[in-house]
Amino acid sequence: MLLELAVEMRNITKTYPQNNLRANDGVDFLLRKAEILCLAGENGAGKTTLMKVLYGLENHEEGTIRIRGNQEKISSPLVANRLGIGMVHQHFMLVEDFTVAQNIVMGIEPRAYGITYDLKKAVSLVNEVIEHHHFSIRADMLVRNLTVGQKQQVEILKMLYRDVDILILDEPTAVLTEQEIESLFTTLRQLAKRGKSLILITHKLQEIIALSDRVAVMRQGKMLGTYETREVTERQISALMMGKSISLSIKHAKRPVGSRPVIECKNITVLRQGQERPLLNSLTFTAYSGEILGFAGVSGNGLGVLEAVLGGFIPTFNGQILHNGQDITNIGTAQLRKQGLAYVPSDRLQVGSSLKASVQENLIVGESKSFRKNGFLDQKRVTKHTNDLLEKYSAKGTAQMPIGTMSGGNIQKVILAREIERYLDYIVFSEPTWGLDIASSQFVYEQMASLRDKGASVILISSNLDEILTLSDRIIVLYRGTRVASFVGDEARNLSKEKIGEYMLGIRKQEKSHV
């Protein structure tokens, strides 16, 4: 039976002139009507570039694109929307102080008498789309009051309101709990049943198997092939993506005898002006040497605030932070770095790197004095140091290129290289493998375990439950800025994602936290 094609991309070639990188090399990509197709591949494989070409965010030098059989030139997202193509990006693009309706109709607001913005009509139209697709939000809700999963619904609704029938989702489950992921999958399956064609860019093999009809695998800018999902295993997909089979796993460790408290947080409270509920509420914990302490939670429930406090970016209203018994409360980022803070931030672009600076400049930032000879920067030594780290951490790039021209995954590898190499006795990782492929994630996991085994205190802040459960020797769960549960040893290792997800969503709370 001949199946109707929603998208037909042939011989797509895209080269970035800044570094002569051929991101897409003669790629063929076919999407059927009313199917869910997962686009998989390691960092730098070219999958996001291919989807940016389809959505009009990138131009291509060669190749053709047909939408529902008609050859099209997609020069911008506006053209893509007119052709019924929508894209939901990893990072939400929402105005927090606007309502759901205001966010959804932005740019194409309904008008009363063709002149004034008709908010009442906007609410009515958006509620019609919500009801038609059985979403769990209302048009009049403020976005800042929504959960992360609900915010993602808003992003999808923005596209559905524009009547798209080809929907691209980039890493859609990155910050969702297990319950929210299942809710999203239910929504996506319903959309496919209604005739929508869906493309998911994802690194998560379990999700590919659970959700997709087919999986397309790319490697080094080329399309290896497209496979019926029911006919391949996770191991086979991994082998196609990486050239070898990889399984994410780390050996857990008991806290060593004689381990010492490295970071002690006592009753840390953070308030936002004009907001009654604290962002962090009397948070108390101790991070010891020789362990990985994981903090789990849904985005917006204190993880980002904890990261900012530990990184010295925001002050605490109350409480005390000790490092090896010395008070470091509110001393600021620069001083914390001198005290020994190594830190891999969740925001790799704005906090973790200077995008216009070169790779080598990013790698030696804060340590340039150690690369000086007779008062001048020893360029030969800096370049060798950079090249050694690029090779060690498998980052694709050169010492002199601006770091902003690298892929997100490779920027993350540079940041990891810098911070892991300079740590003294404690290191904070926040969302360390967001956007990384399986091989890169496994490498990061091994580095974190190696740091722990050398006696470092490793603090992991992550909304990725698989990551928390794989890595953490102890787990603390935050909900609305409050510590609601903690687990250690076998109890932590045997936790189900569903159970920990209930704590993350506030459905469950321990009577007494015991670690």
Secondary structure, 3 states (H helix, E strand, C coil): CCCCEEEEEEEEEEEECCCCEEEEEEEEEEEECCCEEEEECCCCCCHHHHHHHHHCCCCCCEEEEEECCEEECCCCHHHHHHCCEEEECCCCCCCCCCEHHHHHCCCCCCEECCCEECHHHHHHHHHHHHHHHCCCCCCCCEHHHCCHHHHHHHHHHHHHHCCCCEEEEECCCCCCCHHHHHHHHHHHHHHHHCCCEEEEECCCHHHHHHHCCEEEEEECCEEEEEEEHHHCCHHHHHHHHHCCCCCCCCCCCCCCCCCCEEEEEEEEEECCCCCCCCCEEEEEEEEECCEEEEEECCCCCCHHHHHHHHCCCCCCCEEEEEECCEECCCCCHHHHHHHCEEEECCCCCCCCCCCCCEHHHHHHCCCHHHHEECCEECHHHHHHHHHHHHHHCCCCCCCCCEHHHCCHHHHHHHHHHHHHHHCCCEEEEECCCCCCCHHHHHHHHHHHHHHHHCCCEEEEEECCHHHHHHHCCEEEEEECCEEEEEEEHHHHHCCCHHHHHHHHCCCCCCCCCCC
